[in-house]
Amino acid sequence: MPKTQVIGQPLPRIDAVDKVRGEAVFGTDVQLPRMLLAKFLSSPHAHAEILSIDTSQAEALPGVRAVITATDIPEVDTYDPGHRFHAFLARRFVVFVGQPVAAVAADDLATAETALELISVQYRPLPAVLTLQEAILPDSPSVAHGHQTDSSESAAHGHTTVSSDKAVEKPETSPNIANRSIYAHGDVAAAFAASAVVVEHTYTVPTVHQGYIEPHAVTAHWDRANHVTVWQSVQGAFAARDLIADTLGIPRANITLNSTEIGGGFGGKIEGIFSPLAVLLAKKSGRPVKLVLTRREELIGANPAPRSVIRLKTGAKKDGTLTALEAEVLMDAGAFPSNWIMNVITTLLRNNYRFQAWRLEGMEVLTNRVSITSYRAPGGVNASFAIESQLDEIANQLGLDPLQLRLQNLALQGDLLADMQPQAWVGAKEVLMALAGHPAWTDSPPLRVGEDGLLHGRGIGMGSWGGARGPAAALAILEADGKVRIVLGTVDVSGSFTSMAQIAAEALGMSVEQVVMSKASPDYAPFAPMSAGSQTIYAMGAAVKEAALNLRAKMLKYVAEDMRVPETQLDINEKGVFVVGKPEQARSLPMVYQLGTEWFAEHGPLMGEGSARQRQPAPGMAATVAEVAVDSDTGQVFLTRLTTAQDVGQAINPLAVEGQIQGGSTQSVGLALWEEVMYDAQGRVRNPSLLDYHMATAADMPMIETIIVDTPGGDGPYGAKIVGEPSIIPPVAAVANAVAQTIGARVYDLPITPERVWRAMQAGL
């Protein structure tokens, strides 16, 4: 790989100072004159028909400026009641606890909350379908009432490139099986018959929340006739604008969507599901309206990650060669379908390892729970927990090293995937080899019983993520002071603007300090994909590089004509454009700017354009080694060591990459040991607060060791590959395998709570 000057430098975030000082504007920080505050009334029923809504008392309350229900939604052709993001207000039926049925805008929160109590809603409760087992029965009550469709695919464009059109069919069994996919190859029965060992278990993963710090927040202001300006904490500005346009029938040119700083998203804020509420309330009241969800509303009614039940059967020969794979995946989509996440879970059960034959069946099932959406590598954790647990059991039964078993069976470039497509170049082998030579694996295993009296053990897990890959566009503009402004419409979720400034600086031949990153609304920025699917650097960075190179070429052309020298004799540095070998013959950057802006300039203003097409597939690979300690009396699990290796291609900013790996690993440990949105028999969330919903804290985690692996693949800028999502996939399996190795029994249901560990130990006695 050619030597770089800026790429690969561990630079601090360029927005760090503003955030530390509290100067960065997040969604909750927006303040406008005469602004009203909004609240919405949620359904107390998991399933019911709305017979009537009386808002008269709420409207008469002093300080209330607007009340809306579904009758206020305009009749437009692009409104789709079967799309979860369009169902921001229930119409005739409510289909989950927490679904908004009305909303108010008032002078203050206290008045708004009082107004909600004055809204009278008459419901006719209907049978609620709350379990997967009940939902798939042929005579199960229908969740959908025929109004659901398969239109909620937009989030898929920001995440993964796994094919979802392989043998997808509408079943004629339960009305709640929204989608079914079957992936099959080879003679599964014969492959199992030739196996020396067969392992079969069922694995469950619960509903979990994305855990972002900042709740959903949106402010809407109709600032001129037929034009609304929206400030929103959202991952995709273009997608959020389109959602408002499609649900309310507002021309896109009449919507200015300002994406604020975002206090976390992880897939849960892709389009901004609650923005139409604020827009409608602002329209009806004639004043700006801000809506900020409470943590309780987030945990009850925002879109969590899916629960799943995976029945998995695997076989292997005596030498460890994997033979057959059979799987049945049930994924709870909630009250609205998503389709693609189910396909991700199903295919990822197969895609990391070679099997001679397989049959995978996935079913997306509707229930009367809040509908699901993405969470960092959506479905990856579900699949990894199941297949990586199986591989560890195979290794244990055959007496093989679990890392070597994985190395032996890796699906590498050209191998067929579940959908019969060939595998792209992947760094799976390099990632496992990096762990194989690391002290996390080469150190002697921890003593079975430590000096602390606890049981100790170690486990490994691996995972992959396909990621999204564009397209994207950006502008690079030379300013009067000689700095270069990069204009783009993407959202900086994780410090990606720092890495993109490095990409621009490298392409231009300048320093990072001379690059100014400017985020613009879709009114002024060229198209940008949503900040999801690990594509920000891989796809958006490619557009930034192209724009910077385009600007550089124009700068060299202008100066070559001005100085009457060949372009090949010129170069650029932080001072300006100069003749190679004769630095005194130069034009400063402000002078270069003037070549395109003076009154008698022969050229136009200097601006580079970058329009990057879809990138090549470059799946990201990660693997984790975890060590745990278990209290045999209580079943409590303590994580004592965690090491994650990840193939990132060229690390644009190693400091940022390390942070991404550590963040994903921490979330994965939370899913392994603590996190679960729990429901009662009526479909109500039992733990809608951070007092009862346990996310990992600094006190729960050891220092996470990271290994950055650089292998080729794809066509990302300067060799970069996807980064953000792969790290969340393997730690959950590594922790589960470590617990199983420690206690001599396996927990098949997440999270691995003390009670489940204790019961597994008692069953193994």
VOGU-3710 file (C-alpha; in Angstrom, 3 decimals, decimal comma):
1> mpktqvigqp> 0,000/0,000/0,000  1,447/3,446/-0,930  2,838/5,482/1,922  0,444/8,093/3,288  1,033/11,278/5,255  -2,245/11,817/7,096  -4,066/8,502/6,731  -3,296/6,222/9,666  -2,610/9,006/12,141  -4,446/8,676/15,513
11> lpridavdkv> -5,960/12,161/15,608  -8,394/13,433/18,256  -11,909/14,323/17,155  -12,208/17,734/15,528  -15,530/18,312/17,319  -14,239/17,372/20,771  -13,804/20,918/22,074  -17,343/21,986/21,164  -18,799/18,934/22,855  -16,692/19,204/25,984
21> rgeavfgtdv> -17,653/22,858/26,335  -21,333/22,132/25,778  -21,400/24,262/22,638  -22,511/21,502/20,267  -26,236/21,676/19,505  -28,078/18,399/20,008  -31,718/17,772/19,230  -32,813/18,600/22,752  -30,891/21,910/22,692  -32,932/23,617/19,955
31> qlprmllakf> -34,722/26,695/21,255  -36,972/28,987/19,196  -39,106/32,006/20,140  -42,671/31,138/21,177  -41,815/27,443/21,046  -44,359/24,945/22,347  -43,623/21,586/23,941  -45,306/18,405/22,789  -46,401/15,134/24,377  -48,270/12,182/22,950
41> lssphahaei> -50,896/9,891/24,436  -49,986/6,213/24,184  -52,206/3,194/23,921  -52,493/1,186/27,160  -53,567/-1,855/25,142  -51,467/-4,236/23,083  -54,373/-4,697/20,687  -57,656/-2,809/20,531  -60,080/-1,044/18,249  -60,403/2,716/18,765
51> lsidtsqaea> -64,118/3,463/19,002  -63,841/7,185/19,665  -61,430/9,923/20,739  -62,745/13,034/22,494  -60,159/15,835/22,664  -62,524/18,678/23,550  -61,509/18,993/27,204  -57,835/18,972/26,335  -58,347/21,624/23,661  -60,195/23,823/26,172
61> lpgvravita> -57,355/23,694/28,727  -55,569/27,065/28,994  -52,099/26,846/27,515  -52,936/24,066/25,051  -52,381/25,308/21,493  -53,021/22,205/19,389  -54,301/18,642/19,689  -54,016/16,122/16,865  -55,258/12,609/16,142  -55,089/10,432/13,034
71> tdipevdtyd> -57,895/12,507/11,523  -55,362/15,328/11,150  -53,139/13,257/8,853  -53,737/14,532/5,309  -54,993/12,141/2,660  -52,016/11,574/0,372  -51,155/8,729/-1,968  -47,690/8,244/-0,473  -49,001/7,582/3,040  -48,722/3,876/3,858
81> pghrfhafla> -50,533/2,698/7,021  -48,677/-0,596/6,818  -45,292/1,084/7,230  -44,206/1,354/10,863  -42,648/4,762/10,304  -45,905/6,011/8,770  -48,015/4,707/11,648  -46,936/7,510/13,983  -50,594/7,885/15,047  -52,941/4,932/15,339
91> rrfvvfvgqp> -56,006/5,071/13,120  -58,730/2,504/13,740  -56,606/-0,040/15,609  -53,776/0,107/18,111  -51,381/-2,809/17,732  -48,907/-2,391/20,597  -48,712/-0,809/24,018  -47,159/2,620/23,612  -48,456/3,378/20,117  -49,415/7,091/19,965
101> vaavaaddla> -53,117/7,798/19,496  -53,093/11,581/20,027  -50,628/14,391/20,643  -50,746/17,861/22,146  -48,661/21,026/21,990  -48,769/23,361/24,954  -46,939/26,264/26,536  -45,101/23,949/28,944  -44,692/20,284/29,734  -46,936/20,341/32,795
111> taetalelis> -49,823/21,677/30,729  -49,162/19,185/27,960  -49,157/16,276/30,420  -52,381/17,504/32,023  -53,980/17,772/28,588  -53,198/14,131/27,882  -55,183/13,140/30,962  -58,165/15,036/29,571  -58,260/13,143/26,275  -60,934/10,445/26,405
121> vqyrplpavl> -60,329/7,365/24,256  -62,848/4,554/24,052  -61,237/1,204/23,178  -62,631/-2,224/22,384  -59,898/-4,615/23,517  -59,008/-7,377/21,064  -57,064/-10,601/21,539  -53,367/-9,804/21,710  -50,722/-12,051/20,177  -47,656/-11,762/22,387
131> tlqeailpds> -45,568/-14,912/21,978  -43,924/-16,368/18,904  -45,349/-19,773/19,674  -48,872/-18,368/19,684  -48,307/-16,142/16,664  -47,343/-18,963/14,286  -50,428/-21,081/14,954  -52,779/-21,329/11,944  -55,755/-20,142/13,998  -53,872/-17,301/15,721
141> psvahghqtd> -55,642/-13,920/15,713  -54,225/-11,608/13,071  -52,021/-8,777/14,251  -52,166/-6,918/10,968  -55,897/-6,532/10,212  -54,827/-6,615/6,564  -53,326/-3,135/6,692  -49,690/-4,190/7,046  -47,427/-4,345/3,995  -43,799/-5,120/3,277
151> ssesaahght> -42,945/-1,472/2,767  -40,703/-0,922/5,767  -37,527/-1,783/3,835  -35,934/1,683/3,831  -33,755/0,957/6,827  -32,220/-1,926/4,935  -30,588/0,473/2,504  -28,462/1,786/5,337  -27,260/-1,513/6,653  -26,492/-4,692/4,851
161> tvssdkavek> -26,129/-6,065/1,384  -27,276/-9,609/2,139  -29,702/-10,753/-0,531  -33,294/-10,997/0,691  -34,926/-12,260/-2,517  -33,911/-15,918/-2,253  -37,036/-18,097/-2,185  -39,119/-15,508/-0,326  -42,762/-16,488/-0,312  -45,997/-15,656/1,440
171> petspnianr> -47,027/-18,648/3,537  -50,616/-19,748/3,813  -50,295/-20,888/7,416  -50,564/-18,339/10,210  -51,716/-14,839/9,233  -48,879/-13,526/11,394  -46,013/-15,022/9,401  -45,208/-11,945/7,362  -42,267/-13,374/5,435  -40,556/-16,716/5,003
181> siyahgdvaa> -37,182/-17,434/3,389  -35,597/-20,796/2,663  -31,931/-21,249/1,741  -30,975/-24,799/0,796  -28,049/-26,588/-0,803  -26,917/-30,220/-0,969  -28,194/-33,368/0,697  -28,604/-32,395/4,350  -29,732/-35,837/5,516  -26,752/-37,551/3,927
191> afaasavvve> -24,358/-34,997/5,378  -25,723/-35,559/8,876  -25,492/-39,321/8,373  -21,787/-38,951/7,576  -21,157/-36,888/10,717  -19,233/-38,141/13,727  -20,961/-35,639/15,971  -24,298/-33,823/15,718  -25,243/-30,934/17,979  -28,784/-29,588/18,218
201> htytvptvhq> -30,106/-26,854/20,506  -32,465/-23,880/20,573  -31,168/-20,391/21,321  -33,203/-17,354/22,330  -32,242/-13,694/22,151  -34,617/-11,168/23,775  -35,809/-7,751/22,690  -33,200/-5,115/23,537  -32,981/-1,340/23,210  -30,213/0,396/21,269
211> gyiephavta> -29,167/2,275/24,401  -28,424/5,686/22,908  -27,901/8,406/25,496  -30,034/11,105/23,879  -33,710/10,241/23,332  -35,553/11,026/20,114  -35,845/14,792/19,764  -37,414/16,887/17,002  -38,403/20,540/16,581  -40,602/21,768/13,731
221> hwdranhvtv> -41,301/25,349/12,638  -43,450/26,495/9,718  -41,265/29,535/9,116  -42,909/30,723/5,905  -45,912/29,883/3,764  -46,019/26,152/3,002  -42,446/25,630/4,235  -41,364/23,797/7,355  -37,912/23,695/8,924  -37,126/20,708/11,116
231> wqsvqgafaa> -34,268/20,152/13,565  -33,882/16,507/14,418  -31,595/14,010/16,102  -31,496/11,526/13,233  -29,021/9,293/11,414  -30,211/10,039/7,891  -31,155/13,579/6,926  -32,368/12,663/3,446  -34,369/9,698/4,758  -35,911/11,856/7,514
241> rdliadtlgi> -36,937/14,527/5,017  -38,450/11,870/2,764  -40,437/10,394/5,653  -42,060/13,760/6,389  -42,761/14,306/2,710  -44,304/10,893/2,152  -46,440/10,782/5,298  -47,776/14,335/5,119  -47,719/15,065/1,392  -45,306/17,987/1,663
251> pranitlnst> -43,053/18,602/-1,374  -39,431/17,886/-0,523  -38,448/21,368/-1,655  -40,712/22,729/1,093  -38,883/20,865/3,871  -35,565/21,947/5,354  -34,198/19,138/7,484  -31,382/20,105/9,834  -29,755/17,085/11,420  -28,421/18,157/14,797
261> eigggfggki> -25,592/16,541/16,710  -26,773/13,104/17,705  -26,318/11,530/21,101  -26,180/8,016/19,753  -28,375/6,126/17,338  -27,031/2,626/16,564  -29,798/2,157/13,982  -32,640/3,333/16,216  -32,791/6,840/14,715  -32,513/6,124/11,019
271> egifsplavl> -35,484/8,147/9,779  -36,953/9,823/12,835  -40,253/8,088/13,411  -41,737/10,850/15,595  -41,030/13,866/13,354  -44,464/13,950/11,631  -46,062/14,517/15,050  -44,077/17,713/15,606  -44,665/18,902/12,036  -48,441/18,416/12,296
281> lakksgrpvk> -48,619/20,088/15,705  -46,570/23,046/14,476  -48,850/23,402/11,455  -52,011/23,313/13,538  -50,748/25,633/16,282  -48,942/28,088/14,043  -45,949/28,026/16,369  -42,687/26,081/16,653  -43,096/22,741/18,455  -40,475/20,555/20,127
291> lvltrreeli> -41,024/16,912/21,045  -38,502/15,076/23,228  -39,209/11,546/24,393  -38,681/10,477/27,974  -36,584/7,422/28,751  -39,791/5,564/29,625  -41,333/6,413/26,246  -38,135/5,272/24,551  -38,110/1,879/26,221  -41,829/1,328/25,637
301> ganpaprsvi> -42,581/2,792/22,224  -39,407/3,405/20,229  -38,180/0,701/17,884  -35,986/-1,890/19,642  -33,917/-4,761/18,268  -35,716/-8,053/17,589  -36,032/-11,089/19,762  -35,472/-14,402/18,054  -35,718/-18,131/18,616  -33,204/-20,180/16,625
311> rlktgakkdg> -33,304/-23,960/16,458  -29,940/-25,062/15,146  -28,557/-28,453/14,213  -24,965/-28,900/13,047  -22,771/-31,836/12,191  -19,042/-32,472/11,809  -16,670/-35,259/10,919  -14,176/-36,673/13,404  -11,399/-34,405/12,078  -13,578/-31,316/12,632
321> tltaleaevl> -14,752/-30,805/9,047  -18,225/-29,280/9,187  -20,820/-31,277/7,295  -24,450/-30,232/7,645  -26,382/-27,243/8,953  -30,098/-27,111/9,575  -31,815/-24,080/11,100  -35,230/-22,687/11,839  -35,331/-18,987/12,714  -38,338/-17,284/14,253
331> mdagafpsnw> -37,904/-13,521/14,490  -40,392/-11,317/16,309  -40,935/-8,265/14,114  -43,507/-6,714/16,418  -46,639/-5,265/14,868  -45,105/-4,294/11,507  -42,881/-6,309/9,161  -39,277/-5,537/8,300  -38,290/-8,663/6,293  -34,585/-7,997/5,805
341> imnvittllr> -33,363/-8,444/9,401  -34,809/-11,943/9,477  -32,880/-12,776/6,327  -29,688/-11,432/7,878  -30,052/-13,686/10,919  -30,806/-16,693/8,765  -27,951/-16,268/6,286  -25,334/-15,336/8,887  -25,833/-18,734/10,511  -24,125/-20,153/7,450
351> nnyrfqawrl> -21,930/-17,463/5,911  -18,827/-17,550/8,112  -18,136/-21,278/7,803  -18,132/-23,894/5,047  -20,758/-26,619/5,274  -21,280/-29,368/2,736  -25,063/-29,033/2,863  -27,543/-26,746/4,521  -31,206/-25,930/4,875  -32,080/-22,662/6,566
361> egmevltnrv> -35,626/-21,491/7,072  -36,384/-18,051/8,443  -39,769/-16,704/9,422  -40,613/-13,131/10,300  -43,490/-13,221/12,753  -45,860/-10,413/13,711  -46,897/-9,928/17,325  -48,638/-7,199/19,305  -45,387/-5,682/20,483  -43,669/-2,532/19,336
371> sitsyrapgg> -42,135/-3,110/15,919  -38,419/-3,606/15,617  -35,699/-1,821/13,702  -31,943/-1,881/13,393  -29,399/-2,144/16,156  -25,706/-2,118/15,218  -25,213/-5,087/12,877  -28,929/-5,977/13,041  -29,381/-9,685/13,612  -25,651/-10,369/13,740
381> vnasfaiesq> -25,622/-10,939/17,486  -28,613/-13,296/17,253  -26,901/-15,458/14,652  -23,480/-15,386/16,287  -24,797/-16,502/19,675  -26,319/-19,585/18,078  -23,716/-20,732/15,559  -20,677/-19,890/17,688  -22,157/-21,806/20,620  -22,638/-24,790/18,332
391> ldeianqlgl> -19,038/-24,672/17,115  -17,741/-24,631/20,661  -19,822/-27,697/21,524  -18,522/-29,494/18,437  -14,941/-28,668/19,407  -15,596/-29,847/22,955  -17,119/-33,153/21,871  -14,318/-33,843/19,379  -11,555/-32,697/21,724  -10,384/-29,996/19,271
401> dplqlrlqnl> -9,027/-26,512/19,859  -12,000/-24,141/19,255  -9,883/-21,529/17,467  -8,318/-24,126/15,169  -11,763/-25,589/14,417  -12,856/-22,187/13,197  -9,709/-21,695/11,130  -10,206/-25,083/9,538  -13,755/-24,318/8,372  -13,674/-20,642/7,389
411> alqgdlladm> -15,659/-19,582/4,328  -13,063/-17,752/2,264  -13,042/-15,898/-1,043  -15,049/-17,717/-3,690  -16,817/-20,108/-1,317  -20,588/-20,216/-1,701  -22,664/-18,304/0,812  -26,153/-19,229/1,990  -27,765/-17,537/-1,008  -25,318/-19,280/-3,388
421> qpqawvgake> -23,391/-16,077/-4,044  -19,572/-16,266/-3,855  -17,849/-14,901/-0,785  -15,862/-11,707/-1,340  -12,335/-11,295/-0,044  -12,496/-11,420/3,761  -9,960/-11,124/6,545  -11,373/-13,952/8,643  -8,174/-15,996/8,669  -6,030/-12,979/9,479
431> vlmalaghpa> -8,293/-11,993/12,375  -8,207/-15,454/13,935  -4,445/-15,701/13,421  -4,016/-12,341/15,149  -5,825/-13,743/18,184  -3,982/-17,052/17,968  -0,696/-15,208/18,482  -1,965/-12,775/21,108  -1,448/-13,249/24,875  -5,232/-13,289/25,271
441> wtdspplrvg> -5,080/-16,767/23,694  -1,481/-17,878/24,159  -1,411/-17,189/27,899  -2,159/-20,254/29,971  -5,892/-20,602/30,583  -7,002/-19,167/33,925  -7,061/-21,589/36,832  -10,361/-23,426/37,121  -10,739/-22,152/40,696  -8,914/-18,909/41,356
451> edgllhgrgi> -7,532/-17,500/44,546  -10,699/-15,425/44,759  -12,743/-18,605/45,163  -14,516/-18,014/41,838  -14,663/-20,322/38,855  -12,706/-19,064/35,835  -12,826/-19,819/32,118  -12,139/-18,538/28,625  -14,106/-18,548/25,379  -13,874/-17,387/21,789
461> gmgswggarg> -16,344/-16,176/19,187  -16,242/-14,830/15,645  -18,603/-12,769/13,509  -18,909/-10,867/10,259  -20,931/-8,056/8,783  -21,529/-7,201/5,143  -22,248/-3,525/5,629  -23,748/-0,959/3,288  -21,750/0,717/0,546  -23,129/3,876/-0,964
471> paaalailea> -23,693/5,712/-3,232  -22,678/9,134/-1,933  -21,640/12,634/-3,019  -19,618/15,512/-1,576  -18,209/18,913/-2,497  -14,741/20,365/-1,862  -14,480/24,162/-2,055  -11,325/26,299/-1,842  -12,000/29,263/0,446  -10,441/32,736/0,358
481> dgkvrivlgt> -8,156/32,027/3,316  -6,728/28,968/1,617  -8,680/26,413/3,596  -10,737/23,731/1,909  -14,344/23,280/2,927  -15,862/19,810/2,550  -19,633/20,050/2,199  -21,666/16,914/2,764  -25,084/15,882/3,967  -24,156/12,960/6,176
491> vdvsgsftsm> -24,508/12,876/9,954  -21,419/12,566/12,154  -22,491/9,836/14,556  -19,122/8,612/15,780  -16,436/11,154/14,949  -16,385/10,222/11,281  -15,879/13,854/10,220  -12,361/13,657/11,659  -11,549/10,642/9,517  -13,082/12,261/6,452
501> aqiaaealgm> -11,005/15,391/7,058  -7,966/13,089/6,998  -9,131/11,572/3,709  -9,563/15,028/2,174  -6,215/16,253/3,491  -4,422/13,183/2,130  -5,992/13,593/-1,300  -5,184/17,303/-1,432  -1,685/17,008/-0,025  -2,494/19,397/2,817
511> sveqvvmska> -2,711/19,196/6,598  -5,898/18,278/8,432  -5,936/21,737/10,026  -6,613/23,235/6,586  -9,757/21,153/6,059  -13,105/22,456/7,311  -15,938/19,945/7,548  -19,389/21,429/6,919  -22,594/19,473/7,313  -25,448/20,909/5,270
521> spdyapfapm> -29,147/20,112/5,043  -30,493/18,312/1,972  -31,395/21,792/0,689  -27,735/22,514/0,022  -25,756/19,276/0,250  -25,465/16,617/-2,437  -26,981/13,255/-1,626  -25,589/11,415/1,374  -26,528/7,958/2,623  -27,692/7,547/6,179
531> sagsqtiyam> -25,025/7,079/8,831  -25,753/3,408/9,242  -24,463/0,111/7,985  -20,833/1,077/8,676  -20,853/2,927/5,364  -19,911/6,447/6,430  -16,188/6,119/5,790  -16,445/3,318/3,249  -19,013/5,064/1,028  -19,106/8,717/2,086
541> gaavkeaaln> -15,341/8,788/2,487  -14,988/7,646/-1,122  -17,051/10,641/-2,263  -14,956/12,989/-0,118  -11,748/11,589/-1,615  -13,114/11,985/-5,136  -14,192/15,584/-4,462  -10,794/16,456/-2,969  -8,927/14,894/-5,891  -11,167/16,747/-8,316
551> lrakmlkyva> -10,404/20,035/-6,547  -6,693/19,246/-6,493  -6,686/18,624/-10,247  -8,380/21,952/-10,893  -5,942/23,790/-8,626  -2,973/22,321/-10,492  -4,558/23,179/-13,837  -5,224/26,795/-12,862  -1,716/27,351/-11,522  -0,080/25,570/-14,459
561> edmrvpetql> -1,790/27,939/-16,859  -1,030/30,950/-14,676  2,683/30,073/-14,233  3,016/28,583/-17,738  4,526/25,311/-16,509  3,364/21,716/-17,078  1,000/20,374/-14,450  3,338/17,416/-13,967  5,929/19,777/-12,499  3,571/21,070/-9,795
571> dinekgvfvv> 2,674/19,819/-6,352  0,580/21,028/-3,404  1,359/21,424/0,291  -0,114/23,347/3,189  1,292/26,626/1,839  0,176/26,449/-1,758  0,966/25,125/-5,224  4,670/25,041/-6,095  7,124/23,851/-8,705  8,752/20,600/-7,605
581> gkpeqarslp> 12,387/21,258/-6,749  11,815/25,023/-6,870  9,626/25,812/-3,865  10,247/29,546/-4,283  8,196/29,382/-7,486  4,767/29,042/-5,957  1,282/30,427/-5,618  -0,121/30,606/-2,117  -3,514/29,035/-1,536  -5,229/32,461/-1,174
591> mvyqlgtewf> -3,637/33,410/-4,513  -4,927/30,203/-6,068  -8,379/31,103/-4,783  -8,127/34,456/-6,540  -7,390/32,740/-9,865  -11,037/31,713/-9,898  -12,671/34,700/-8,224  -10,937/37,926/-9,336  -12,911/40,357/-11,472  -10,868/39,442/-14,521
601> aehgplmgeg> -10,303/35,791/-13,589  -9,947/33,432/-16,529  -11,341/30,499/-14,542  -14,374/29,801/-12,388  -14,360/29,455/-8,590  -12,497/26,400/-7,441  -14,833/23,616/-6,416  -14,396/19,862/-6,628  -17,216/17,391/-6,979  -17,266/13,831/-5,788
611> sarqrqpapg> -19,999/11,404/-6,786  -19,100/7,878/-5,715  -21,009/4,901/-6,984  -21,802/1,854/-4,878  -18,677/0,248/-3,436  -17,581/-3,357/-3,860  -18,521/-5,842/-1,110  -15,964/-5,833/1,706  -17,345/-7,780/4,688  -15,882/-6,869/8,047
621> maatvaevav> -14,599/-9,681/10,255  -14,101/-9,647/14,017  -13,250/-12,196/16,684  -13,175/-11,977/20,465  -11,575/-13,837/23,348  -13,322/-13,392/26,710  -12,397/-14,501/30,205  -14,995/-14,675/32,951  -15,269/-15,494/36,625  -18,410/-17,107/38,022
631> dsdtgqvflt> -19,633/-17,227/41,604  -20,791/-20,823/41,991  -23,074/-19,917/44,907  -25,022/-17,161/43,148  -24,372/-17,716/39,448  -23,149/-14,165/38,998  -20,782/-13,673/36,046  -17,886/-11,218/36,111  -16,088/-10,292/32,897  -12,362/-10,170/33,689
641> rlttaqdvgq> -10,734/-9,809/30,269  -11,879/-9,044/26,735  -9,830/-8,844/23,548  -11,361/-8,118/20,148  -9,523/-8,308/16,831  -11,109/-6,745/13,768  -10,182/-6,441/10,120  -10,682/-2,799/9,111  -8,510/-2,632/6,021  -6,518/0,568/6,331
651> ainplavegq> -7,407/2,310/9,589  -7,953/5,933/8,550  -7,797/7,030/12,197  -6,636/4,228/14,530  -7,804/6,162/17,588  -11,354/6,294/16,241  -11,216/2,675/15,096  -10,121/1,523/18,528  -13,009/3,446/20,073  -15,478/1,829/17,696
661> iqggstqsvg> -14,209/-1,656/18,530  -14,367/-0,951/22,254  -17,851/0,537/21,996  -19,262/-2,367/20,012  -17,634/-4,879/22,338  -19,128/-3,163/25,388  -22,614/-3,223/23,901  -22,210/-6,890/23,053  -21,244/-7,743/26,623  -24,362/-5,898/27,784
671> lalweevmyd> -26,484/-8,069/25,499  -24,729/-11,186/26,759  -25,133/-10,570/30,475  -27,786/-8,001/31,328  -30,002/-6,418/28,711  -33,602/-7,402/28,037  -36,834/-5,477/27,515  -39,250/-7,543/29,602  -42,990/-7,790/28,966  -45,919/-8,863/31,109
681> aqgrvrnpsl> -48,886/-10,968/30,055  -50,691/-7,894/28,688  -47,813/-6,810/26,454  -46,655/-3,987/28,720  -42,967/-3,311/29,313  -42,047/-4,234/32,884  -38,713/-2,397/33,067  -39,088/0,974/31,297  -36,256/2,774/33,116  -32,498/2,541/33,392
691> ldyhmataad> -32,957/1,500/37,017  -34,409/-1,785/35,796  -32,972/-2,049/32,286  -29,307/-2,762/32,960  -26,825/-1,533/30,374  -23,095/-2,061/30,818  -21,289/0,638/32,777  -17,599/1,331/33,363  -17,876/-0,616/36,611  -18,927/-3,729/34,693
701> mpmietiivd> -16,162/-3,735/32,101  -12,448/-4,485/32,142  -10,126/-2,536/29,860  -10,905/-3,811/26,357  -7,855/-4,839/24,352  -8,117/-4,175/20,619  -6,212/-5,633/17,685  -6,519/-3,715/14,409  -5,978/-6,055/11,458  -5,242/-4,692/7,992
711> tpggdgpyga> -6,162/-6,907/5,055  -7,168/-5,876/1,527  -10,701/-5,973/0,200  -13,266/-3,735/-1,430  -12,559/-0,336/-2,910  -12,888/1,970/0,069  -10,837/5,167/0,322  -7,148/4,382/0,881  -7,998/0,740/1,554  -10,503/1,418/4,346
721> kivgepsiip> -13,222/-1,133/5,026  -16,299/-1,056/7,228  -15,629/-0,532/10,941  -18,632/0,336/13,089  -20,674/-2,845/13,275  -18,575/-6,052/13,226  -17,249/-5,526/16,769  -20,662/-6,016/18,402  -21,142/-9,497/16,944  -18,542/-11,896/18,445
731> pvaavanava> -18,205/-10,803/22,111  -21,673/-12,069/23,056  -20,722/-15,539/21,799  -17,251/-15,385/23,378  -18,794/-14,571/26,759  -21,377/-17,350/26,390  -18,660/-19,840/25,462  -16,482/-18,677/28,346  -19,347/-19,183/30,795  -20,024/-22,664/29,386
741> qtigarvydl> -16,348/-23,599/29,676  -16,265/-22,234/33,221  -19,322/-23,960/34,694  -19,368/-27,087/32,521  -22,897/-26,345/31,325  -24,407/-24,051/28,754  -26,985/-21,264/28,978  -29,041/-21,141/25,779  -31,045/-18,010/26,544  -29,787/-14,439/26,671
751> pitpervwra> -29,069/-12,611/28,830  -26,913/-14,986/30,868  -28,373/-13,990/34,230  -27,214/-15,331/37,612  -30,423/-17,362/37,879  -29,888/-19,012/34,500  -26,259/-19,755/35,311  -27,197/-21,216/38,695  -29,933/-23,379/37,169  -27,577/-24,604/34,433
761> mqagl> -25,025/-25,555/37,086  -27,628/-27,408/39,135  -28,866/-29,272/36,053  -25,307/-30,332/35,273  -24,655/-31,811/38,713
//
